[in-house]
Amino acid sequence: MIVDQIMNKKVITLYPGDTLAKAIDVMKKERIRHIPIVNENGSLAGIVSDRDVKDASPSVFQLIEKVDELDQPLENIMKTDVVTGHPLDFVEEISSIFYERKIGCMPILKAGKLTGIITESDLLHTFVQLTGANQPGSQIEVKVPNRAGLLSEVSGIFQQRNINIASVLVYPDRDEHFKILVFRVQTMNPTGIISDLEAAGYHVLWPNMPGMPL
């Protein structure tokens, strides 16, 4: 999946000369936590987060004597070292950058112009959709030897019961000779397929049925 498929293309922006007070108002009205700051030509100049706004704003106890601080331009508080992406970047790679750089959003540029934005919420929503966790069904975890062709073999057992697989994730096991296959399947009663998997010699980690090995 590429970023263009999940990014928000309706980006709310402000200019470096806009005030802190305006940023506060925009964030409140639009219910957003990040505002890209652009120049008159549409190129990205920086970004302002709700944390930047909070740090620069006077406290409620100092609001009267320091009200002028709300009139300062955003260029005084915006971050200019902005991590950006491209619409054709892979979502998986972007997610890794979010984790490594500890960022909450990423402006997306195309030909040097701001064309979208992606946030932590967008990534989390995408993960939920990819795993099928938002759909009714069951999750089955199977421990298998770490060799080629096992995913196809295990999937074939589901096919024999005409059970639709909503998603598959593959995790490494603590033992490098094994891996964990996590299936999200569209059935509320996985008892039969679990019995089939066990009969075929596979170790079902979840759900644990009575009599199954731990």
N, C-alpha and C positions, 0 to 999 in steps of 0.2 A: 504494500500500500504506500502511495506517495502522499506528501504533505498537501498537495493541491486538493486532494479528495476530502480532507478534514479541516483545513484552515478556514478561519473566518475571513471572508473577503470584503465584508463591510467593516472597514477599520475606522475607528474614531480617532482623530489626530488633533493635535494642537501645534502652535508655533512657538519657537523659542521666546518670543516676546510676550506671549500670553502670560497671565498672572497665575500665581499660586491659588488665588481665590477661584479663578475660573476652572482650574484643574480639579479642585475639591468639588465644585458644583457639577462638573461633567461626570466625575466618578460616581457621585451620589445619584444623579439622574439616570445614568446609563447602567449603573450597577456593574462597573468594571473596576479592575485593580491595576491596570497598566494602560498608559497612554503613550504611543509613539509620538515623538516630536519631529516634525518635518520642516524643511525650508520652503521658501516660496515656490521653488521648482519641483517640489514633491520628493526630494531626496531625504533620506533619513538623517536627522541631526543628533538624535538621542532618544532616551526613553525615561519616563517618570512612572514610578510605582506608588502604590498606596503607602508603602513604608517611607519612601522619599518625601511624600506629601506630609505624612505624620511627623517625621523628624524636623521638617522645616516650618511647621505650623506652630504658632504660640499656643501654650496650654490654655485651658478654659479660665484659669486663674490669672493669666497675663494678657488675655485677649484685648482688654481695653487699652492698656498702655503699649501693647505691641501689635496693634491692629495693622500698622503699616507693613508688617512683614508679609501680610497676605497679598500685598501689591507687588511683591518682587517678581521678576520675570522667571519663567521656568528654566531658562538657560543657566540660572544660578544653581539649580538643584538637580538638573537632569543628568543621567549617566550617559556618557558619550562612547564608552567602550562597550558597544552593544554586540551581543552574539546574534548573528542572523542566519537565516536559511534560505533555501531556494524551493520553489514549488515542486520540483522534481526530486527533491531529497526523499529518502525512505523514512517513513515514520519510526521504524525501529532504530535507525541511526540517530534521529533527532531525539528520541526518548533517552538514549544513552548520553547525549550531550546535556540534556536537562539534568540528569542524575549527576554527571561528573562536574558540571559547572554550577550546580545548585541554583538554577534560574527558574523563574515562574512563568516566563513567556518568551516567545521568540518572534520578532518581526520577520516576515518573509519578503525577500526582494527579488525582483526580476528586471534585468537590464538596469540595475541600480535604483529602481523605483520601488516604493512600498506597494506591495500587491496583496498582502494578507497578514494575518497574525495567528499564532498558535499558542495555546496556554496549557498549563498543567491539567485543567479541567477537560480540555479537548482530548488530550492523550488518555486520561482516565476513562472518559466516555468511550473512546475508540477501543480501549482494551476490554471494556465490559462487552461491547458489541462483538469483538473478535472471539472472545471466549464463549459467547452465548449465555453468559450469566444472567442476562436480563430476560431470558426465555425460560418457560417451564421445562423441566427435564431433570436428568440425573448426571452426577459426575462419577466416573469410574477411573481409578488409578491402577495401572498394571506395571509391575516390575518385570523387565525383560532383559535378556543378554544384550550387550552393546555390539550388535552386528547388523550388517545391512539386510534389509528385507523384512525385519520383524514388524515394522509398522503395517506393511501390507498384509502380512499373515494375520495379525490380530484384527485388523479392520475387516478381514474376510469373515471372521466369526460373527461380527455385528451384521454383516450383509446377509448371512444365512438366516438370521432372524428378522430381516427386513427392518432393522432399526436404523433410523437416520442419525448420522453423526453430525452434530452442529459445529464442533470444533475439536482440534487436537493440539495439545501442547506436549513438548518433549523436554524433560528436565534431566540433568545429570544426576546419577545416584552417588552416594558417598564412595561406593566401590566403582572405580572407573570401568570395570568389566560389565556394568549394568547401566540401564537408563530407565526412567519412569515415563510411561505414556499416560497422559491425562486426557480422557475422552469426555466431552460433554454431549450426551445423547438425548434424543427426544422421546424419552419414555419415563414414566413416573414409577415403574416397577422393574428394576434392573435385576431381579432375582434370577430369571432364566438365563440372561446373558452372562451373569457372574458364574453360574453353574457351568455353562459352556466353556468359559475361559479357564476355569479351574480344571475341568475335564481334559482340556487340551494341554494342561501342564503349566499354565501361566499363574504367576503369583499376583493375586488381586490384593492390593494394599488398602483400597477403599472402594466401596464400603466393606467393613469387616462383617461378614456373615457368620453365624454360629458354626463352629467346626473348621473355620478357615484358619490357616497358619498366620501368625502375626509377623 
